[in-house]
């Protein structure tokens, strides 16, 4: 099991979650989904598919390229090697789980007869996906953490919406259920924040905390922009 390097957190997770919850529940696209609007559900599934798909591939790339020198300089070689082995295993586990999550997204799309191959890549989603290509491990793990907040809050909102769930077989959206499950040991979110903090060059917790906060909130805000773009695109395609 992955052991966090830091025994405490320097982030106000409650405030980050509250901010993300407001972005999710304030998005017209997701409110329409919660009301059972079939066009909105189709737009969500197709419009955000490039993001869901990119998430798995981004983790795969980072596993092979995580730098070790910054951790050796901070924690020493012996501790770093032990930690790095656990970190690599944890990130690989994320990759495996996100791969299965991508399959669950596809399952939901098939249930709604949405062809994911015909998605329209809108600007907001493209900018959100682009963040996955950074080679800066701090920025990358902040992006992963932001994505976890997005997935958890979107899943929580839609999985408590009866009209939305009624559109899926047996009233279950399996992708959402996967993101509301409680994990044994540290969550993906905790691991992402732990790694972002470990790679941040400052030993000043206030400096590191501000950088991590800004990186995570930037990802969350990009999601709100992306949801707005997907919704606008959906309305453009609606018959007059």
FIKOLZA-1660 file (N, C-alpha, C; in steps of 0.1 Angstrom, whole numbers, plus 5000, padded with zeros to 4 digits):
% residues 240
   i   px   py   pz ch aa at
   1 5008 4988 5000  A  X  N
   1 5000 5000 5000  A  X CA
   1 5009 5012 5000  A  X  C
   2 5004 5023 4993  A  X  N
   2 5012 5035 4992  A  X CA
   2 5011 5043 5005  A  X  C
   3 5023 5047 5010  A  X  N
   3 5024 5055 5022  A  X CA
   3 5027 5069 5018  A  X  C
   4 5019 5078 5023  A  X  N
   4 5021 5092 5019  A  X CA
   4 5035 5097 5025  A  X  C
   5 5042 5105 5018  A  X  N
   5 5054 5110 5023  A  X CA
   5 5052 5120 5034  A  X  C
   6 5042 5128 5033  A  X  N
   6 5039 5138 5043  A  X CA
   6 5027 5133 5052  A  X  C
   7 5029 5135 5064  A  X  N
   7 5018 5131 5074  A  X CA
   7 5007 5140 5075  A  X  C
   8 5008 5152 5069  A  X  N
   8 4997 5162 5070  A  X CA
   8 4995 5168 5056  A  X  C
   9 4985 5177 5055  A  X  N
   9 4983 5183 5043  A  X CA
   9 4984 5198 5045  A  X  C
  10 4989 5205 5034  A  X  N
  10 4991 5220 5035  A  X CA
  10 4980 5227 5027  A  X  C
  11 4970 5219 5023  A  X  N
  11 4959 5225 5015  A  X CA
  11 4946 5224 5023  A  X  C
  12 4937 5233 5020  A  X  N
  12 4923 5233 5026  A  X CA
  12 4915 5225 5016  A  X  C
  13 4914 5212 5018  A  X  N
  13 4906 5204 5009  A  X CA
  13 4892 5207 5009  A  X  C
  14 4887 5211 5020  A  X  N
  14 4873 5214 5021  A  X CA
  14 4869 5226 5012  A  X  C
  15 4878 5236 5012  A  X  N
  15 4876 5248 5004  A  X CA
  15 4877 5245 4989  A  X  C
  16 4887 5236 4986  A  X  N
  16 4889 5232 4972  A  X CA
  16 4876 5224 4967  A  X  C
  17 4871 5216 4976  A  X  N
  17 4860 5208 4972  A  X CA
  17 4847 5217 4971  A  X  C
  18 4846 5227 4980  A  X  N
  18 4835 5236 4979  A  X CA
  18 4835 5244 4966  A  X  C
  19 4847 5248 4962  A  X  N
  19 4849 5256 4950  A  X CA
  19 4845 5247 4938  A  X  C
  20 4849 5235 4938  A  X  N
  20 4846 5226 4927  A  X CA
  20 4831 5222 4926  A  X  C
  21 4825 5221 4938  A  X  N
  21 4811 5218 4938  A  X CA
  21 4803 5229 4932  A  X  C
  22 4807 5241 4935  A  X  N
  22 4800 5253 4929  A  X CA
  22 4802 5253 4914  A  X  C
  23 4814 5249 4909  A  X  N
  23 4816 5249 4895  A  X CA
  23 4807 5239 4888  A  X  C
  24 4806 5227 4894  A  X  N
  24 4798 5216 4889  A  X CA
  24 4783 5220 4889  A  X  C
  25 4778 5224 4901  A  X  N
  25 4764 5226 4902  A  X CA
  25 4759 5239 4896  A  X  C
  26 4768 5248 4893  A  X  N
  26 4765 5260 4886  A  X CA
  26 4765 5259 4871  A  X  C
  27 4770 5248 4866  A  X  N
  27 4772 5247 4851  A  X CA
  27 4759 5243 4845  A  X  C
  28 4754 5251 4835  A  X  N
  28 4741 5248 4829  A  X CA
  28 4741 5234 4822  A  X  C
  29 4752 5230 4817  A  X  N
  29 4753 5217 4811  A  X CA
  29 4749 5206 4821  A  X  C
  30 4755 5207 4833  A  X  N
  30 4753 5196 4843  A  X CA
  30 4740 5197 4849  A  X  C
  31 4735 5210 4851  A  X  N
  31 4721 5211 4856  A  X CA
  31 4711 5205 4846  A  X  C
  32 4713 5207 4833  A  X  N
  32 4705 5201 4823  A  X CA
  32 4705 5185 4824  A  X  C
  33 4718 5180 4826  A  X  N
  33 4719 5166 4827  A  X CA
  33 4712 5161 4839  A  X  C
  34 4713 5168 4850  A  X  N
  34 4706 5164 4863  A  X CA
  34 4691 5163 4861  A  X  C
  35 4686 5172 4852  A  X  N
  35 4671 5172 4849  A  X CA
  35 4667 5162 4839  A  X  C
  36 4677 5154 4834  A  X  N
  36 4673 5143 4825  A  X CA
  36 4672 5148 4810  A  X  C
  37 4678 5159 4807  A  X  N
  37 4678 5164 4793  A  X CA
  37 4687 5155 4785  A  X  C
  38 4682 5147 4776  A  X  N
  38 4689 5137 4768  A  X CA
  38 4700 5143 4759  A  X  C
  39 4697 5155 4754  A  X  N
  39 4707 5162 4745  A  X CA
  39 4719 5166 4753  A  X  C
  40 4716 5171 4766  A  X  N
  40 4727 5175 4774  A  X CA
  40 4736 5163 4778  A  X  C
  41 4729 5152 4781  A  X  N
  41 4737 5140 4785  A  X CA
  41 4746 5135 4774  A  X  C
  42 4740 5135 4762  A  X  N
  42 4748 5132 4750  A  X CA
  42 4760 5141 4748  A  X  C
  43 4757 5154 4750  A  X  N
  43 4768 5164 4749  A  X CA
  43 4779 5162 4759  A  X  C
  44 4775 5159 4771  A  X  N
  44 4785 5156 4782  A  X CA
  44 4793 5144 4778  A  X  C
  45 4787 5133 4774  A  X  N
  45 4794 5121 4771  A  X CA
  45 4804 5122 4760  A  X  C
  46 4799 5129 4749  A  X  N
  46 4808 5131 4737  A  X CA
  46 4818 5142 4739  A  X  C
  47 4813 5153 4745  A  X  N
  47 4821 5165 4746  A  X CA
  47 4833 5163 4755  A  X  C
  48 4831 5156 4766  A  X  N
  48 4842 5154 4776  A  X CA
  48 4850 5141 4773  A  X  C
  49 4846 5133 4763  A  X  N
  49 4854 5121 4761  A  X CA
  49 4868 5123 4758  A  X  C
  50 4872 5134 4750  A  X  N
  50 4887 5136 4748  A  X CA
  50 4894 5138 4761  A  X  C
  51 4888 5144 4771  A  X  N
  51 4894 5146 4784  A  X CA
  51 4895 5133 4792  A  X  C
  52 4885 5125 4792  A  X  N
  52 4885 5112 4799  A  X CA
  52 4896 5103 4793  A  X  C
  53 4896 5103 4780  A  X  N
  53 4906 5095 4772  A  X CA
  53 4920 5100 4775  A  X  C
  54 4922 5113 4775  A  X  N
  54 4936 5118 4777  A  X CA
  54 4941 5116 4791  A  X  C
  55 4932 5115 4801  A  X  N
  55 4936 5113 4815  A  X CA
  55 4944 5100 4816  A  X  C
  56 4939 5089 4811  A  X  N
  56 4946 5077 4812  A  X CA
  56 4960 5077 4805  A  X  C
  57 4960 5083 4793  A  X  N
  57 4972 5083 4785  A  X CA
  57 4983 5092 4791  A  X  C
  58 4978 5103 4798  A  X  N
  58 4988 5112 4805  A  X CA
  58 4995 5105 4816  A  X  C
  59 4987 5098 4824  A  X  N
  59 4993 5090 4835  A  X CA
  59 5004 5081 4830  A  X  C
  60 5001 5074 4819  A  X  N
  60 5010 5064 4813  A  X CA
  60 5023 5071 4809  A  X  C
  61 5022 5083 4803  A  X  N
  61 5034 5090 4799  A  X CA
  61 5043 5094 4811  A  X  C
  62 5036 5099 4822  A  X  N
  62 5043 5104 4833  A  X CA
  62 5050 5093 4841  A  X  C
  63 5045 5081 4841  A  X  N
  63 5051 5070 4849  A  X CA
  63 5065 5068 4844  A  X  C
  64 5067 5069 4831  A  X  N
  64 5080 5066 4824  A  X CA
  64 5090 5078 4826  A  X  C
  65 5084 5090 4829  A  X  N
  65 5093 5102 4829  A  X CA
  65 5094 5109 4842  A  X  C
  66 5090 5104 4853  A  X  N
  66 5091 5111 4865  A  X CA
  66 5106 5113 4869  A  X  C
  67 5110 5125 4872  A  X  N
  67 5124 5128 4876  A  X CA
  67 5126 5124 4890  A  X  C
  68 5138 5119 4893  A  X  N
  68 5142 5114 4906  A  X CA
  68 5151 5124 4913  A  X  C
  69 5159 5132 4906  A  X  N
  69 5168 5140 4912  A  X CA
  69 5162 5150 4922  A  X  C
  70 5151 5157 4920  A  X  N
  70 5146 5166 4929  A  X CA
  70 5143 5160 4943  A  X  C
  71 5138 5147 4942  A  X  N
  71 5135 5140 4955  A  X CA
  71 5148 5136 4962  A  X  C
  72 5158 5132 4955  A  X  N
  72 5171 5128 4961  A  X CA
  72 5177 5140 4968  A  X  C
  73 5176 5151 4962  A  X  N
  73 5182 5164 4968  A  X CA
  73 5175 5168 4980  A  X  C
  74 5162 5165 4981  A  X  N
  74 5154 5169 4993  A  X CA
  74 5154 5158 5004  A  X  C
  75 5153 5146 5000  A  X  N
  75 5150 5135 5010  A  X CA
  75 5162 5125 5012  A  X  C
  76 5172 5126 5003  A  X  N
  76 5183 5116 5004  A  X CA
  76 5180 5104 4995  A  X  C
  77 5191 5097 4991  A  X  N
  77 5189 5087 4981  A  X CA
  77 5181 5075 4986  A  X  C
  78 5184 5070 4999  A  X  N
  78 5178 5058 5003  A  X CA
  78 5163 5060 5005  A  X  C
  79 5159 5071 5012  A  X  N
  79 5145 5074 5014  A  X CA
  79 5138 5076 5000  A  X  C
  80 5145 5083 4991  A  X  N
  80 5138 5086 4978  A  X CA
  80 5136 5073 4970  A  X  C
  81 5145 5064 4970  A  X  N
  81 5143 5052 4962  A  X CA
  81 5132 5044 4968  A  X  C
  82 5131 5043 4981  A  X  N
  82 5119 5036 4987  A  X CA
  82 5106 5043 4983  A  X  C
  83 5106 5056 4985  A  X  N
  83 5094 5064 4982  A  X CA
  83 5091 5063 4967  A  X  C
  84 5101 5064 4959  A  X  N
  84 5099 5064 4944  A  X CA
  84 5093 5051 4939  A  X  C
  85 5097 5040 4945  A  X  N
  85 5091 5027 4941  A  X CA
  85 5077 5027 4944  A  X  C
  86 5073 5032 4956  A  X  N
  86 5059 5033 4960  A  X CA
  86 5051 5042 4951  A  X  C
  87 5057 5054 4948  A  X  N
  87 5051 5064 4940  A  X CA
  87 5048 5059 4926  A  X  C
  88 5058 5052 4920  A  X  N
  88 5056 5046 4907  A  X CA
  88 5045 5036 4907  A  X  C
  89 5045 5028 4917  A  X  N
  89 5034 5017 4918  A  X CA
  89 5020 5024 4920  A  X  C
  90 5020 5035 4928  A  X  N
  90 5007 5042 4930  A  X CA
  90 5002 5048 4917  A  X  C
  91 5011 5054 4909  A  X  N
  91 5007 5061 4897  A  X CA
  91 5003 5050 4886  A  X  C
  92 5010 5039 4886  A  X  N
  92 5006 5028 4877  A  X CA
  92 4992 5023 4881  A  X  C
  93 4989 5022 4894  A  X  N
  93 4976 5018 4898  A  X CA
  93 4965 5028 4893  A  X  C
  94 4969 5041 4894  A  X  N
  94 4960 5051 4889  A  X CA
  94 4957 5049 4874  A  X  C
  95 4968 5046 4867  A  X  N
  95 4967 5044 4852  A  X CA
  95 4957 5032 4850  A  X  C
  96 4959 5021 4857  A  X  N
  96 4950 5009 4855  A  X CA
  96 4936 5013 4859  A  X  C
  97 4934 5020 4870  A  X  N
  97 4920 5024 4873  A  X CA
  97 4914 5033 4863  A  X  C
  98 4921 5043 4859  A  X  N
  98 4916 5053 4849  A  X CA
  98 4913 5046 4836  A  X  C
  99 4921 5036 4833  A  X  N
  99 4918 5028 4821  A  X CA
  99 4904 5022 4822  A  X  C
 100 4901 5016 4833  A  X  N
 100 4888 5010 4836  A  X CA
 100 4877 5020 4836  A  X  C
 101 4881 5032 4841  A  X  N
 101 4871 5043 4842  A  X CA
 101 4867 5048 4828  A  X  C
 102 4877 5048 4819  A  X  N
 102 4875 5052 4805  A  X CA
 102 4865 5042 4799  A  X  C
 103 4867 5029 4802  A  X  N
 103 4858 5019 4797  A  X CA
 103 4843 5021 4802  A  X  C
 104 4842 5025 4815  A  X  N
 104 4829 5028 4820  A  X CA
 104 4823 5040 4814  A  X  C
 105 4831 5050 4810  A  X  N
 105 4825 5061 4803  A  X CA
 105 4820 5057 4789  A  X  C
 106 4827 5048 4782  A  X  N
 106 4823 5043 4770  A  X CA
 106 4810 5034 4771  A  X  C
 107 4809 5027 4782  A  X  N
 107 4797 5019 4785  A  X CA
 107 4785 5028 4786  A  X  C
 108 4787 5039 4793  A  X  N
 108 4776 5049 4795  A  X CA
 108 4772 5055 4781  A  X  C
 109 4782 5057 4773  A  X  N
 109 4779 5063 4760  A  X CA
 109 4771 5053 4751  A  X  C
 110 4775 5040 4752  A  X  N
 110 4768 5030 4744  A  X CA
 110 4754 5029 4749  A  X  C
 111 4752 5030 4762  A  X  N
 111 4738 5029 4767  A  X CA
 111 4729 5040 4762  A  X  C
 112 4735 5052 4759  A  X  N
 112 4728 5063 4754  A  X CA
 112 4729 5064 4739  A  X  C
 113 4735 5054 4733  A  X  N
 113 4737 5054 4718  A  X CA
 113 4744 5067 4713  A  X  C
 114 4755 5070 4721  A  X  N
 114 4763 5082 4717  A  X CA
 114 4776 5076 4711  A  X  C
 115 4779 5081 4699  A  X  N
 115 4791 5077 4692  A  X CA
 115 4802 5086 4696  A  X  C
 116 4812 5081 4704  A  X  N
 116 4823 5089 4709  A  X CA
 116 4833 5093 4698  A  X  C
 117 4832 5085 4687  A  X  N
 117 4842 5088 4676  A  X CA
 117 4838 5101 4669  A  X  C
 118 4825 5106 4671  A  X  N
 118 4821 5118 4664  A  X CA
 118 4820 5130 4673  A  X  C
 119 4829 5130 4683  A  X  N
 119 4829 5142 4692  A  X CA
 119 4834 5154 4685  A  X  C
 120 4829 5166 4690  A  X  N
 120 4834 5179 4685  A  X CA
 120 4843 5184 4696  A  X  C
 121 4856 5186 4693  A  X  N
 121 4865 5191 4703  A  X CA
 121 4864 5206 4705  A  X  C
 122 4858 5211 4716  A  X  N
 122 4856 5225 4718  A  X CA
 122 4868 5231 4725  A  X  C
 123 4869 5244 4724  A  X  N
 123 4881 5251 4729  A  X CA
 123 4884 5248 4744  A  X  C
 124 4874 5248 4752  A  X  N
 124 4876 5246 4766  A  X CA
 124 4881 5232 4770  A  X  C
 125 4876 5222 4763  A  X  N
 125 4880 5209 4765  A  X CA
 125 4895 5207 4760  A  X  C
 126 4897 5213 4749  A  X  N
 126 4911 5213 4743  A  X CA
 126 4921 5219 4753  A  X  C
 127 4918 5230 4759  A  X  N
 127 4927 5236 4768  A  X CA
 127 4929 5228 4781  A  X  C
 128 4918 5221 4785  A  X  N
 128 4919 5212 4797  A  X CA
 128 4928 5200 4794  A  X  C
 129 4926 5195 4782  A  X  N
 129 4934 5183 4778  A  X CA
 129 4949 5187 4777  A  X  C
 130 4952 5199 4772  A  X  N
 130 4965 5204 4769  A  X CA
 130 4974 5204 4782  A  X  C
 131 4967 5206 4793  A  X  N
 131 4974 5207 4806  A  X CA
 131 4981 5193 4809  A  X  C
 132 4976 5183 4803  A  X  N
 132 4982 5169 4806  A  X CA
 132 4995 5167 4800  A  X  C
 133 5000 5176 4791  A  X  N
 133 5012 5174 4784  A  X CA
 133 5024 5181 4791  A  X  C
 134 5022 5188 4802  A  X  N
 134 5033 5194 4809  A  X CA
 134 5043 5184 4814  A  X  C
 135 5055 5188 4813  A  X  N
 135 5066 5180 4818  A  X CA
 135 5070 5184 4832  A  X  C
 136 5063 5194 4838  A  X  N
 136 5066 5199 4851  A  X CA
 136 5058 5190 4861  A  X  C
 137 5064 5182 4869  A  X  N
 137 5057 5173 4878  A  X CA
 137 5047 5180 4888  A  X  C
 138 5051 5192 4892  A  X  N
 138 5042 5199 4902  A  X CA
 138 5029 5202 4894  A  X  C
 139 5031 5208 4883  A  X  N
 139 5019 5212 4875  A  X CA
 139 5011 5200 4871  A  X  C
 140 5018 5189 4868  A  X  N
 140 5010 5177 4863  A  X CA
 140 5002 5171 4875  A  X  C
 141 5008 5170 4887  A  X  N
 141 5001 5164 4898  A  X CA
 141 4990 5173 4903  A  X  C
 142 4992 5186 4901  A  X  N
 142 4981 5195 4905  A  X CA
 142 4969 5193 4895  A  X  C
 143 4973 5191 4882  A  X  N
 143 4962 5188 4872  A  X CA
 143 4955 5175 4876  A  X  C
 144 4963 5165 4880  A  X  N
 144 4956 5152 4884  A  X CA
 144 4947 5155 4896  A  X  C
 145 4952 5162 4906  A  X  N
 145 4944 5165 4917  A  X CA
 145 4931 5173 4914  A  X  C
 146 4933 5183 4905  A  X  N
 146 4921 5190 4901  A  X CA
 146 4911 5181 4894  A  X  C
 147 4916 5172 4886  A  X  N
 147 4907 5163 4878  A  X CA
 147 4900 5153 4888  A  X  C
 148 4907 5149 4899  A  X  N
 148 4900 5141 4909  A  X CA
 148 4888 5149 4915  A  X  C
 149 4890 5161 4918  A  X  N
 149 4879 5169 4924  A  X CA
 149 4868 5170 4914  A  X  C
 150 4871 5173 4901  A  X  N
 150 4861 5173 4891  A  X CA
 150 4853 5161 4890  A  X  C
 151 4860 5149 4889  A  X  N
 151 4853 5136 4888  A  X CA
 151 4844 5133 4900  A  X  C
 152 4850 5136 4912  A  X  N
 152 4842 5132 4924  A  X CA
 152 4830 5141 4926  A  X  C
 153 4831 5154 4923  A  X  N
 153 4820 5163 4925  A  X CA
 153 4809 5161 4914  A  X  C
 154 4814 5159 4902  A  X  N
 154 4804 5156 4891  A  X CA
 154 4797 5143 4893  A  X  C
 155 4804 5133 4898  A  X  N
 155 4798 5120 4900  A  X CA
 155 4788 5121 4912  A  X  C
 156 4792 5128 4922  A  X  N
 156 4783 5129 4934  A  X CA
 156 4770 5137 4930  A  X  C
 157 4771 5147 4922  A  X  N
 157 4759 5155 4918  A  X CA
 157 4750 5146 4909  A  X  C
 158 4755 5140 4899  A  X  N
 158 4747 5133 4889  A  X CA
 158 4742 5120 4895  A  X  C
 159 4749 5114 4903  A  X  N
 159 4745 5101 4909  A  X CA
 159 4734 5103 4920  A  X  C
 160 4731 5115 4923  A  X  N
 160 4720 5118 4932  A  X CA
 160 4708 5124 4925  A  X  C
 161 4709 5124 4912  A  X  N
 161 4699 5130 4903  A  X CA
 161 4690 5119 4897  A  X  C
 162 4678 5116 4902  A  X  N
 162 4670 5105 4897  A  X CA
 162 4667 5106 4882  A  X  C
 163 4664 5118 4876  A  X  N
 163 4661 5119 4862  A  X CA
 163 4673 5116 4853  A  X  C
 164 4685 5119 4858  A  X  N
 164 4697 5115 4851  A  X CA
 164 4699 5100 4851  A  X  C
 165 4698 5094 4863  A  X  N
 165 4701 5080 4864  A  X CA
 165 4690 5072 4857  A  X  C
 166 4678 5077 4855  A  X  N
 166 4668 5069 4848  A  X CA
 166 4671 5067 4834  A  X  C
 167 4681 5075 4828  A  X  N
 167 4684 5073 4814  A  X CA
 167 4694 5062 4812  A  X  C
 168 4699 5055 4823  A  X  N
 168 4708 5044 4821  A  X CA
 168 4703 5031 4826  A  X  C
 169 4708 5020 4821  A  X  N
 169 4703 5007 4824  A  X CA
 169 4703 5005 4840  A  X  C
 170 4692 5000 4845  A  X  N
 170 4690 4997 4859  A  X CA
 170 4692 5010 4868  A  X  C
 171 4691 5022 4861  A  X  N
 171 4693 5034 4869  A  X CA
 171 4706 5036 4875  A  X  C
 172 4717 5031 4868  A  X  N
 172 4730 5032 4873  A  X CA
 172 4740 5038 4863  A  X  C
 173 4747 5048 4867  A  X  N
 173 4758 5054 4859  A  X CA
 173 4771 5049 4865  A  X  C
 174 4776 5038 4859  A  X  N
 174 4788 5031 4865  A  X CA
 174 4800 5040 4866  A  X  C
 175 4803 5049 4857  A  X  N
 175 4814 5058 4858  A  X CA
 175 4813 5066 4871  A  X  C
 176 4801 5071 4873  A  X  N
 176 4799 5079 4885  A  X CA
 176 4800 5071 4897  A  X  C
 177 4795 5059 4897  A  X  N
 177 4797 5051 4909  A  X CA
 177 4811 5048 4913  A  X  C
 178 4819 5046 4902  A  X  N
 178 4834 5044 4904  A  X CA
 178 4841 5055 4911  A  X  C
 179 4835 5067 4909  A  X  N
 179 4842 5079 4915  A  X CA
 179 4836 5084 4928  A  X  C
 180 4826 5076 4933  A  X  N
 180 4820 5079 4946  A  X CA
 180 4824 5068 4956  A  X  C
 181 4831 5058 4952  A  X  N
 181 4836 5047 4960  A  X CA
 181 4846 5052 4970  A  X  C
 182 4847 5046 4982  A  X  N
 182 4857 5049 4992  A  X CA
 182 4869 5039 4990  A  X  C
 183 4881 5045 4989  A  X  N
 183 4893 5036 4986  A  X CA
 183 4899 5032 5000  A  X  C
 184 4905 5020 4999  A  X  N
 184 4913 5016 5011  A  X CA
 184 4926 5023 5010  A  X  C
 185 4931 5029 5021  A  X  N
 185 4944 5036 5021  A  X CA
 185 4942 5050 5015  A  X  C
 186 4953 5057 5012  A  X  N
 186 4952 5070 5006  A  X CA
 186 4944 5071 4993  A  X  C
 187 4937 5081 4991  A  X  N
 187 4929 5083 4979  A  X CA
 187 4938 5088 4968  A  X  C
 188 4933 5087 4955  A  X  N
 188 4941 5092 4944  A  X CA
 188 4944 5107 4946  A  X  C
 189 4934 5114 4952  A  X  N
 189 4936 5128 4954  A  X CA
 189 4947 5131 4964  A  X  C
 190 4947 5123 4975  A  X  N
 190 4958 5125 4985  A  X CA
 190 4972 5122 4979  A  X  C
 191 4972 5112 4970  A  X  N
 191 4985 5108 4964  A  X CA
 191 4990 5119 4955  A  X  C
 192 4980 5125 4947  A  X  N
 192 4984 5135 4937  A  X CA
 192 4989 5147 4945  A  X  C
 193 4983 5151 4956  A  X  N
 193 4987 5163 4963  A  X CA
 193 5001 5160 4970  A  X  C
 194 5002 5148 4975  A  X  N
 194 5015 5144 4981  A  X CA
 194 5027 5145 4971  A  X  C
 195 5025 5140 4959  A  X  N
 195 5035 5141 4949  A  X CA
 195 5038 5155 4944  A  X  C
 196 5027 5163 4943  A  X  N
 196 5029 5177 4939  A  X CA
 196 5037 5184 4949  A  X  C
 197 5034 5182 4962  A  X  N
 197 5042 5188 4973  A  X CA
 197 5056 5183 4973  A  X  C
 198 5058 5171 4971  A  X  N
 198 5072 5165 4972  A  X CA
 198 5081 5171 4961  A  X  C
 199 5075 5174 4949  A  X  N
 199 5083 5179 4938  A  X CA
 199 5084 5194 4938  A  X  C
 200 5076 5201 4946  A  X  N
 200 5077 5215 4947  A  X CA
 200 5090 5219 4953  A  X  C
 201 5098 5229 4947  A  X  N
 201 5111 5232 4952  A  X CA
 201 5112 5239 4965  A  X  C
 202 5101 5245 4969  A  X  N
 202 5102 5253 4982  A  X CA
 202 5100 5244 4994  A  X  C
 203 5108 5247 5004  A  X  N
 203 5106 5241 5017  A  X CA
 203 5096 5249 5026  A  X  C
 204 5092 5260 5021  A  X  N
 204 5083 5269 5028  A  X CA
 204 5068 5264 5025  A  X  C
 205 5062 5259 5035  A  X  N
 205 5048 5253 5033  A  X CA
 205 5039 5263 5028  A  X  C
 206 5040 5276 5032  A  X  N
 206 5031 5286 5027  A  X CA
 206 5033 5288 5012  A  X  C
 207 5045 5288 5007  A  X  N
 207 5048 5290 4993  A  X CA
 207 5043 5278 4985  A  X  C
 208 5046 5266 4990  A  X  N
 208 5042 5254 4983  A  X CA
 208 5027 5253 4983  A  X  C
 209 5020 5256 4994  A  X  N
 209 5006 5256 4995  A  X CA
 209 4999 5265 4984  A  X  C
 210 5004 5277 4983  A  X  N
 210 4998 5287 4974  A  X CA
 210 5000 5282 4959  A  X  C
 211 5012 5276 4956  A  X  N
 211 5014 5271 4943  A  X CA
 211 5005 5259 4940  A  X  C
 212 5003 5250 4949  A  X  N
 212 4995 5238 4947  A  X CA
 212 4980 5243 4946  A  X  C
 213 4976 5252 4954  A  X  N
 213 4962 5257 4954  A  X CA
 213 4960 5263 4940  A  X  C
 214 4969 5272 4936  A  X  N
 214 4967 5279 4923  A  X CA
 214 4966 5269 4911  A  X  C
 215 4974 5258 4912  A  X  N
 215 4974 5249 4901  A  X CA
 215 4962 5240 4901  A  X  C
 216 4957 5237 4912  A  X  N
 216 4944 5229 4913  A  X CA
 216 4932 5237 4909  A  X  C
 217 4931 5249 4914  A  X  N
 217 4920 5258 4911  A  X CA
 217 4920 5261 4896  A  X  C
 218 4932 5263 4890  A  X  N
 218 4932 5266 4876  A  X CA
 218 4926 5254 4868  A  X  C
 219 4929 5242 4872  A  X  N
 219 4923 5230 4865  A  X CA
 219 4908 5230 4867  A  X  C
 220 4903 5233 4879  A  X  N
 220 4889 5233 4882  A  X CA
 220 4882 5244 4874  A  X  C
 221 4888 5256 4873  A  X  N
 221 4882 5267 4865  A  X CA
 221 4881 5263 4850  A  X  C
 222 4892 5256 4845  A  X  N
 222 4892 5252 4831  A  X CA
 222 4880 5243 4829  A  X  C
 223 4877 5234 4838  A  X  N
 223 4865 5225 4837  A  X CA
 223 4852 5234 4835  A  X  C
 224 4851 5244 4843  A  X  N
 224 4839 5252 4841  A  X CA
 224 4838 5258 4827  A  X  C
 225 4849 5263 4822  A  X  N
 225 4850 5269 4809  A  X CA
 225 4846 5258 4798  A  X  C
 226 4852 5246 4800  A  X  N
 226 4849 5235 4791  A  X CA
 226 4835 5231 4791  A  X  C
 227 4829 5231 4803  A  X  N
 227 4814 5227 4803  A  X CA
 227 4806 5238 4796  A  X  C
 228 4810 5250 4798  A  X  N
 228 4802 5261 4791  A  X CA
 228 4803 5260 4776  A  X  C
 229 4815 5256 4771  A  X  N
 229 4818 5255 4757  A  X CA
 229 4810 5243 4751  A  X  C
 230 4810 5232 4759  A  X  N
 230 4802 5220 4754  A  X CA
 230 4787 5224 4753  A  X  C
 231 4782 5231 4763  A  X  N
 231 4768 5235 4764  A  X CA
 231 4765 5244 4752  A  X  C
 232 4773 5254 4750  A  X  N
 232 4771 5263 4739  A  X CA
 232 4771 5256 4725  A  X  C
 233 4780 5246 4724  A  X  N
 233 4781 5239 4711  A  X CA
 233 4768 5230 4710  A  X  C
 234 4763 5225 4720  A  X  N
 234 4751 5217 4720  A  X CA
 234 4739 5226 4715  A  X  C
 235 4738 5238 4721  A  X  N
 235 4727 5247 4717  A  X CA
 235 4728 5251 4702  A  X  C
 236 4741 5253 4697  A  X  N
 236 4743 5257 4683  A  X CA
 236 4737 5246 4674  A  X  C
 237 4739 5233 4678  A  X  N
 237 4735 5222 4670  A  X CA
 237 4720 5218 4671  A  X  C
 238 4713 5224 4681  A  X  N
 238 4699 5221 4682  A  X CA
 238 4691 5227 4671  A  X  C
 239 4681 5220 4666  A  X  N
 239 4673 5226 4655  A  X CA
 239 4665 5238 4660  A  X  C
 240 4664 5247 4651  A  X  N
 240 4657 5260 4654  A  X CA
 240 4642 5258 4657  A  X  C
% end
